Amino acid sequence: MCLAIPAEVTELLPDDMAKVSIDGVGKIISVALIEDLSVGDYVILHVGYALTKIDPEEAKRTLALLAELGAVQTELAS
């Protein structure tokens, strides 16, 4: 199974690269597959590659669901 997650673009870098934030954690990724990308856009990230842009509201809903899943996992492990 593969997992792709939303990430917010925080900085555009040379050579089709960008810095993104995933729940406050920064990561440098390739954005070679996406045109017309701007700081503040959300992308779907999979193994270091941005696959497509995503609506900001959809990205925030998905991140909230992932956070909720993490909280449930923590409770179950206790």
N, C-alpha and C positions, 0 to 999 in steps of 0.2 A: 504494500500500500504506500502511496506517495502522499505527502502533505505539502500544500502550498499555502502560504499565509500572507495576509496583507502587511505591507510595510509603507511608511511615509517617506518620501524623498526629501532629504534635508539639504543635500548639496549635489550639484552636478559637477562631475570631474571630467578630465580629458579622456580620450580613447573609449568613448561609450561606457563609461563607468559612472557610478553615483554612490553617494553615501545615503543610507536609509536608517530609519529608526524603527525598531520593533519593540514596542513597550519600553521605550527608553534606552534600549541597547543599540548601539551603532554598528553598522556593518557596511563594508564596501561590496558592491555587486555590479554585475554587467547589466546594462540597459540597452544593449545592441539590438534587441528585438522590438524596441518600442520607439516610435517617432513622436515628436512634439511633446516631450516630457518637460515638466516644470517643477521647481521646488514647491513642495506642498501637495503634489499629486500622490495618490496611493497606487501602489502596484501589487500584483500577486507575485510573490517571491517563492522560487523553488530551486534548491541547491545552488544558490548564488546567482541566479538569473531572474530578472524581472520578465514575466511572461506577457503581461498585459496590464493596462491601467484599470482601476476599479473605482466605482463611485465612492466618495469619501464616507457617506452615510452607511453604505453596505460594508465598507472596511471596518468602521467603528462597531457595527453590530456583530460582525464576525469576531473581532478581537474581544468584545465583551463575552461572547459565547465561549471562546477559548479560555478566557480568564475564569469563567464560571466552571467550566470543566476541570480546570486545574484545582479550584477550591474543593470540588467534589472529590477529586482524586486524593487530595490531602486529608480530607475528613475520613475517607474510607481506609486510608493507611494508618490512621490513629487508633 
